[in-house]
Amino acid sequence: MTDSDLTISILQGIRSDLQQSHRDNAERFAALQSQMDRGFEQVNLRFEQANQRFEVIETALRDVAEQLVMQSRALKAFIDSRAVVEERLDDHEARLVALEQRRSS
């Protein structure tokens, strides 16, 4: 065996090892990609579930806000009507005091 045959044999061995290494790496990358795809699917599923929960919470908060607005309007109407009633009551009390003073004089 000559030096050039030995060199060619060594280079062919290196080439063969590199080709096997490339195949092994391709398999590893494919397995890793598959795992990443499954991981992304799980993350996307969790985000979708979280979004659904947020929609429920958002709807509930919107309902509560609407109820609070309605209650505050009702309370304002009640306070306004009470102010009118108190004003009329004050007027009646003043007139009653005036009548009592006329009687006692």
C-alpha positions as CSV (number, residue, x, y, z in Angstrom):
1,M,0.0,0.0,0.0
2,T,1.4,3.3,-1.1
3,D,1.3,6.6,0.8
4,S,-1.4,8.0,-1.5
5,D,-3.6,4.9,-1.1
6,L,-3.2,5.2,2.7
7,T,-4.1,8.9,2.5
8,I,-7.1,8.2,0.3
9,S,-8.2,5.4,2.7
10,I,-7.9,7.8,5.7
11,L,-9.8,10.6,3.9
12,Q,-12.5,8.1,2.9
13,G,-12.8,7.1,6.5
14,I,-13.0,10.7,7.6
15,R,-15.6,11.3,5.0
16,S,-17.6,8.3,6.1
17,D,-17.4,9.4,9.7
18,L,-18.5,12.9,8.8
19,Q,-21.5,11.5,6.8
20,Q,-22.5,9.4,9.7
21,S,-22.1,12.3,12.0
22,H,-24.4,14.4,9.7
23,R,-27.0,11.7,9.7
24,D,-26.8,11.4,13.5
25,N,-27.1,15.2,13.9
26,A,-30.1,15.2,11.5
27,E,-31.8,12.6,13.6
28,R,-31.1,14.5,16.8
29,F,-32.4,17.8,15.2
30,A,-35.5,16.0,14.0
31,A,-36.2,14.6,17.5
32,L,-35.5,18.0,19.0
33,Q,-37.8,19.7,16.5
34,S,-40.5,17.2,17.4
35,Q,-40.1,17.9,21.1
36,M,-40.2,21.6,20.5
37,D,-43.3,21.3,18.4
38,R,-45.1,19.4,21.2
39,G,-43.9,22.0,23.7
40,F,-45.2,24.8,21.5
41,E,-48.5,23.0,21.1
42,Q,-48.8,22.7,24.9
43,V,-47.9,26.3,25.4
44,N,-50.4,27.4,22.8
45,L,-53.1,25.2,24.4
46,R,-52.4,26.8,27.8
47,F,-52.5,30.3,26.3
48,E,-55.8,29.4,24.7
49,Q,-57.2,28.2,28.0
50,A,-55.9,31.3,29.8
51,N,-57.5,33.5,27.2
52,Q,-60.8,31.7,27.7
53,R,-60.6,32.2,31.5
54,F,-59.7,35.9,30.9
55,E,-62.8,36.3,28.7
56,V,-65.0,34.8,31.4
57,I,-63.4,37.2,34.0
58,E,-63.7,40.1,31.6
59,T,-67.4,39.4,31.1
60,A,-68.0,39.1,34.8
61,L,-66.2,42.3,35.5
62,R,-68.2,44.1,32.8
63,D,-71.4,42.8,34.4
64,V,-70.3,43.9,37.8
65,A,-69.4,47.4,36.4
66,E,-72.8,47.7,34.8
67,Q,-74.5,46.7,38.0
68,L,-72.4,49.3,39.9
69,V,-73.4,52.0,37.5
70,M,-77.0,51.1,37.8
71,Q,-76.7,51.1,41.6
72,S,-75.0,54.4,41.7
73,R,-77.7,55.9,39.5
74,A,-80.4,54.5,41.8
75,L,-78.6,55.8,44.8
76,K,-78.2,59.3,43.3
77,A,-81.9,59.3,42.4
78,F,-82.7,58.2,46.0
79,I,-80.5,61.0,47.4
80,D,-82.0,63.6,45.1
81,S,-85.6,62.5,46.0
82,R,-84.7,62.5,49.7
83,A,-83.4,66.0,49.4
84,V,-86.7,67.2,48.0
85,V,-88.6,65.4,50.7
86,E,-86.4,66.8,53.4
87,E,-86.9,70.3,52.0
88,R,-90.7,69.8,52.0
89,L,-90.4,68.5,55.6
90,D,-88.4,71.5,56.7
91,D,-91.0,73.7,55.1
92,H,-93.8,71.9,56.9
93,E,-92.0,72.1,60.2
94,A,-91.4,75.8,59.8
95,R,-95.1,76.3,59.1
96,L,-96.1,74.2,62.0
97,V,-93.8,76.2,64.4
98,A,-95.4,79.4,63.0
99,L,-98.9,78.0,63.6
100,E,-98.0,76.9,67.2
101,Q,-96.5,80.4,67.9
102,R,-99.8,82.0,66.7
103,R,-101.8,79.8,68.9
104,S,-99.7,80.4,72.0
105,S,-99.9,84.1,71.5
